[in-house]
Amino acid sequence: MGPRDWEPVTLALEDESGEVIGGVYGATMWRWLMIDGLWVAESQRGNGLGRQLLLAAEELAISRGCIGSWLGTFDFQARGFYQAHGYEVFAELPGFPPGRTHFHLRKTFAGPAA
């Protein structure tokens, strides 16, 4: 299994005035990127900033030797966004929260997997 090698991932986007308008946070561990959250200010959505944040987190993870990424999202959130960026659903939890579904998604980065 190897050492736990946990390292945080915290990236932020700021506008011209220095106000934070988006970010992504999580960690890398055991050669995987684990995204706990990605957000973009509502006023800034649709401008490609979510894609920019996701790619930056993936690039950081690859530079740390990661072979893939996983995350969770709900049916009322960003499942389509992540699938459009190469993520695939590998598990779902219906009824969490009641009447909704939580999805786990993964993406394998290019290159040999170990």
C-alpha positions in Angstrom: 0.0 0.0 0.0 2.9 2.4 0.6 3.0 5.4 2.9 -0.1 7.5 3.3 1.6 10.5 1.8 -1.4 12.9 2.4 -0.9 16.4 1.0 -3.6 19.1 0.9 -4.8 20.6 -2.3 -6.1 24.2 -2.0 -6.4 26.4 -5.1 -8.3 29.7 -5.3 -9.2 32.1 -8.1 -9.4 35.8 -7.5 -10.8 38.7 -9.5 -9.0 41.9 -10.3 -9.8 43.3 -6.9 -8.5 40.3 -5.0 -11.9 38.9 -4.1 -12.0 35.0 -4.2 -14.4 34.0 -6.9 -13.7 30.2 -7.0 -11.7 27.4 -5.5 -11.1 23.7 -5.2 -9.9 21.8 -2.1 -9.1 18.3 -1.3 -5.9 16.2 -1.0 -3.6 13.8 -2.7 -2.9 10.4 -1.1 -1.8 7.0 -2.3 -1.4 8.3 -5.8 -5.0 9.7 -6.1 -6.4 13.1 -6.1 -9.5 13.4 -3.8 -11.6 16.4 -4.5 -13.7 17.4 -1.6 -15.1 20.6 -3.1 -15.0 22.8 -6.2 -17.0 26.1 -6.4 -17.3 29.2 -8.6 -19.2 32.3 -7.5 -22.6 32.4 -9.1 -21.9 35.6 -10.9 -18.8 34.0 -12.5 -20.3 30.7 -13.7 -20.3 29.9 -17.4 -16.9 31.5 -18.0 -14.8 28.3 -17.9 -13.5 28.9 -14.4 -14.7 25.6 -13.0 -12.9 23.9 -15.8 -9.8 25.9 -15.1 -9.9 24.9 -11.4 -10.5 21.3 -12.2 -7.6 21.1 -14.6 -5.3 23.0 -12.3 -6.0 20.5 -9.5 -5.5 17.5 -11.8 -2.2 19.0 -13.1 -1.0 19.4 -9.5 -2.0 15.8 -8.7 -0.2 14.5 -11.7 2.9 16.5 -10.7 2.7 14.6 -7.4 2.6 11.3 -9.2 -1.2 10.7 -9.0 -2.8 8.2 -11.4 -6.4 9.3 -11.0 -9.0 11.4 -9.2 -12.2 10.7 -7.4 -15.0 12.9 -6.0 -18.6 13.0 -4.9 -21.5 15.1 -6.1 -25.3 15.1 -5.9 -27.9 14.8 -8.7 -28.7 18.4 -8.1 -25.1 19.6 -8.4 -22.4 19.0 -11.0 -22.5 15.4 -12.2 -22.8 16.5 -15.8 -19.9 19.0 -15.5 -17.6 16.2 -14.2 -18.7 13.7 -16.8 -18.0 16.3 -19.5 -14.4 16.4 -18.2 -13.8 12.7 -18.4 -15.2 11.5 -15.0 -17.3 8.4 -14.8 -19.8 7.3 -12.2 -18.7 4.2 -10.3 -21.1 4.2 -7.4 -24.3 5.9 -6.4 -26.3 6.2 -3.1 -30.0 6.8 -3.7 -31.9 8.4 -0.9 -28.9 10.6 0.3 -30.4 13.0 1.0 -34.0 11.7 0.9 -35.4 12.0 -2.6 -32.0 12.7 -4.1 -28.9 10.6 -5.1 -25.2 11.0 -4.3 -22.7 9.9 -7.0 -19.1 8.9 -6.7 -17.0 9.6 -9.8 -13.5 8.8 -10.9 -11.1 9.7 -13.7 -7.9 7.9 -14.6 -5.1 10.1 -15.8 -3.2 9.3 -19.0 -0.2 7.0 -18.5 0.4 3.6 -17.0 -1.6 2.7 -13.9 0.1 0.8 -11.1 
